[in-house]
């Protein structure tokens, strides 16, 4: 028993050190495909990572649930492939590394087998996630940089605005109603608690404009980018979110709104409760695990075939794509790493399965895609994408 565990640990260490042999890889795949041995493999990955960073990202239950979900979706995509079982083993190994290490990646072109590309061939400079500013703009136009402004940063009458540990909190009642705007730049996320105790999380390159107190018959804010809400319940005073020419109405619920201008459509996804989404005199009503799709022509539709883990991965510190083309992936990366992206050649329609920690370097993400036939070069903040013919 102990000899088997030691053997597993040795294989895992060699995998993480990139010194594992072909025979060792085949042994590790076999171990991953034997469910009674999977706990020993998970433990070996966790111990190997802890020996380097002393940091655990996911619990055992979270790890098991995510592995099962990802592998089940992968099986559906690859059920007709001849070498399915071997490829399934590789996914399991990579997912285990991701769960325990929190920084590794897995990217797979779901249309064709991956190509072998050595790290030395990759012309990608090290680019880490951008560390743009988080800015609070007050009614008089004054702008506060929240990284350097800590503690009680605003006091107006009974209103106090506290900025602590990456979160902005409004407490008390303002003597007069003014509007503040919170903005995140590239590579930043921030939490906000509004005057009514509604909790708000902003993704990178996003903003929210809100009053210092909610009076009257409604609570209304305006957003851009991607914002997740956990709305304080108040049946008599609906909470409304304006985004472009779209209006979302709730009384108390959890939902995510994505309205980046460079995306082909806007989405509103409900996790708990219900919302109404209106645009151009059209309205749809959403229940949990439903999503409104708002297109450039003003039309609205409801999507019920959702992967909530993929949609909300940004709140967990992950990039998560399960069937995405390169432009879709790179729009997300551009906002996080503060990049300008250009393309050479015919843009491929290939779809990719990608999971990567948002703290990873840009090269870690691009190496995964490049090994599947996509070439990149970078100069300053300009990323050029070349597709193999």
N, C-alpha and C positions, 0 to 999 in steps of 0.2 A: 504493500500500500504506500509506504513512505517512498520507496524507490520510484513508483509511478508519479507521485507528486513532485519529486525532485526532477524527474525527467520533463514533466510539463513546465516547471519553472525554468528549466534550462532552455527549452524551446521558446518560451515567451521572451526571455531575456535576449536570445539571439534574434528573434523577430523584431524587437524594439531597437536593437543595436544594428539592424540590417545586416547581420552576419549569418543569417540562417541559410542552410543549404536547401536544394530542391527536395531532398529526402525529408529534411526537417519540416518543410512547408507541408508536404503531403501528410506527415504524421500529425501535424497540428490541425489540418483540415479534418482528418479522421476523428481526432479527439472532439472537435467542435460538433461533429455530426452525431456524437454519442451523448444523448441527453444526460445520462447518469454521470458523465465526466465533466459536463459543462460547468458545474459549480467550482470544481477544482481549477478549471481554466480561467474563469472569472476572477477567482481569488489570486491566481498567479499574476494576471494582468494588474490587478489592484495593488498587490505588494510590489511589483516591479516599478509601478509609477510612484507609489508612496516613497519608495527608496530614493527617488529623485526630487520630488516636490513636496511631500508630506501634505498633499491636498487631495481630498476626495470630492468629486463633483456630484455624483448621483448615489442615492441609496441602492441597496441590493434589489428592492422591489421595483424602483424606477428603472433600473438597468434591465431587469427581466422583462418588464412591460414594453419598454422601447425596443428591445431586441425582437420580441415576439411580433410587435406591430410592423416593424421594418421588414423583417424576414417574410412575413405573410404577404405584404404588398409586393415584395421582390419575387416571391414564388409565382404570384399571379402574372407578372410581366414576363417571366422567363420559363413558364411551364413547358413551352415547346422546344427549348434549347437542348441539344444533345448532351452538352457538358454541364447541365444544370446543377447537379449535386456538387461538383467541384467548385463552381462559381458561388453557390450558396455558402459553402464553407468559408470562402474568402470574405464575403460580406459579413458573416458572423464574426470572424476574427477582427475585421476593421471596426465593426460596431462595438465590440468589446473594448478595443483600445480607446475609442471615442468616449464610451461611458466612464471608463476608469481614469483615463488620462485627462480628458477634457480639452485636449489641444490637437489631437490627431484628426485626420480627415479621411473621408471616403468619397470618391467621385467615380461614377460609372456611366459610360455611354450606354443607354439601355437599347440602342438600336444595333450595336455591333460590338464585338470583343475589343477590349482595350489593346492599344499598341504598347510595346515596350520602349521606354525612353529613359535614358540615364540622366541622373541629376546634373551631371557635368554639361549636358547639352542644353540646359535650360537658361536662356538669357534674361533671367528675371532678377532685378536688384531687390534687396530687402526693403520692403515698404510695410511699415506697421500701420495699424488702424490710426486714422487721423485723430488728433486730439484738439478739435475745434472748441470754441468757447460755448458756454451756456449763458445766455443774456436775458435779463429781466428789464424790459423797457417800461418805465413809469409814465403816468399821464402827462407829465411835463416834458417828456422827451428824454429824460435822464436815463442812461443805460448802466446797469449794474452787472459786472462780470461775476457770476456766482462762484467761480472757483476761488476767487480772492476775497469775496464778501461773505463772511460767515457770521452766524449768530442772528441777532435781531437787526435785520437790514432796513426795515421800514417800520416807523411808528407814526400813525396818524389817528389821533383821537383814541378810540377803543380798539383800533385795528393794529395788530402786530404781525409782521411777516418775518418768519424765521427760516433761515437757510442752514441746514445741518445735514451732514453725511449724504450729500447727493440728493437731497429732497427739499422742496420749498413748501412751506405750510402757512396758510392764512388762518389767523385766529382773531376772534372778536368782531366788532361791528364798526364799519367805516362811518365817519360823520357825513361824508358826501360820497356819491358813487362816482368812481373813476375807473378807467380801463387800463389794465396792465397786459403786456404781451411777453410770454416766455418763449424763447427760441433756442433750439439746439442746432449746432452746426455739424459738419461731417464727423462721423466717428463718436458721437456723443448720444447718450440717452439720459433722461431726467424724470424724476417723479415730482408731482405737484398735488397738493391737497387744497382744493378750492374752499371758499368761505362756507359752503354748505356741507363740508366734509366729504364731498365726492373726490375719489382718488383718480389721478390721471397720470399716465406714463407716456412720454414722448420718445419716439424713435429718432434716429439721426435725421438732420435736415428737416425738422418739423417745427411747428409753432402753434400756440393757442393764445387767443385774445379773450379776456374774461373781465367781468366787473369785480370791484373790490367788495361788493355785497350784492346779493340777489334780492331785489325788491319786485313788487308787482306780481303778475300772475304766472310768470315763467322764469326759468333759469336758462339763459342762452349764452353760448360761447361760439367762437369761430376758430376753425383750425385749418392747417395745411399739413401735408406730409402724412405721417402715420401716427395715430394716437389711440391708446387703449384706455377705456373708461370703466370704472366701477362706481356707478352713480348711487349717491345716497337717496334712499327712498323718500318720496314726498308726493303722494297721490294728488294733492291739491295744487302743486306747482310743478308742471312738467319740465323736464330737462331737455333742451334742444341744442343740437350741434349743427352749425352751418359750415358747409365745406363747398367752395365754388358755388354752384347754383343748386346744391343738394341740401335738404334739411332732414335731420334725423330727430325723432321725438320719442322720449321715454319718460317713465316715472321712477324707475329704479331698476338697473340691470347692469350686466357686464357685456361690453361689446368692443370691437376693434374697428377702426375706420382707417382705410388706406386711400389717400387722395393725392399722391405725388403727380405732379404735372407731366412727368415723362412716362408715366405708365399708360397703357392703352385703355384702361378702364379703372373706375373707382370701386372699392368694395367696402361693404359694411357687414361684419360677421358677429352674430350673437352667440355668446357663450352661456348666458343665464338671463332669464326674464324674456322680454320682448320689446321690439322697437318698430316704429313706422318710418319708412324712408320715402321721401317725396322729392320729385324733380319734374319740372315742366308739367305741372298739373297731373302727374301720375304718382300713385302711392302703392307701395307694397308693405305688407306686414310680415315680420320675421319672428320666428320662435327659435329656441336654442338649437344650435348646429345648423342654422340656415344663414345664407349670405345673399345680400342684394348686390347685383352687378349693375353698375351705372356706366353706360357707354357714351362715347363722344357725341353721338347723335341725339342724346337725351333720353334714350330708352332705358327702361328698368326691367330686370328679370330676377328670378330667385334661383339660387343654386343650393341644392341639398346634398350634393356629393362632395363633402368637405373632408379635409384632413386638418383638424384643429391643431395638431402638433406642429404641422408645417406652417400654418398661418401664424401661430403664436410663438414660434421658435425664437423670434427676436427678443421676447421677454425672458427667455431662458439663456440668452447669451450665445445663440447659435444661428448660423445660416443653415437653412434646411430646405432643399428642393428635391422633389421626388419624381418629377417629369417636366423639367424645365429646359428651354433652349438657352444658348449662350447669351443672347442679349438680355433675357430675363434675369439670369444670374448676375451679369455684369452691371445691370442697373442698380442692383442692391450693393454690389461691391463698390461702385463708384461713389455712392452716398457715404459709405463707411470709411473708405480709404481716401476720399477727396480726389477722385480721378476724373479725367476727361478721356472718353473712350472713342476710338475711331476704328473702322473696319476696312480691311482690304480683301478683295475677292468676293465671291458669292457666299452670303451668310448661310451657314449650314442650318438645316432644320432638325438636326439630331437632338435627342432629349437626354438629359443627364440626371442622375441620382447623386446628390451632393449633400453631405453633412459636414460642417466644419465649425469650430469654435470661433467666435468673433474676435478673440484676442490673438488669433494666429496671424502670422505675417502674410502679406499678399502672395508671396511665392509659394507658400504651403497650399493655398487654394488653387493657384494657377497651374502648379505642377500636376495636380490631380486631373485638371481638364486637358492639359497639354499631352499627357500620356495617352489621351484618347483622340489625338489628331488635330488639336487646336494649337496654333502657335501664337506667341505673344512677344512683344518687345516694349520696353518702357523707357521713356525719357522725361525726367522730372515727374510731373503729374499726368503726363499723357501716356495712355496705354493703347497700343496698336494691336489689333487682333487680325491674324491671318489664318485663313481656312485652307487646309490641304485639299487639293482637287482630286 
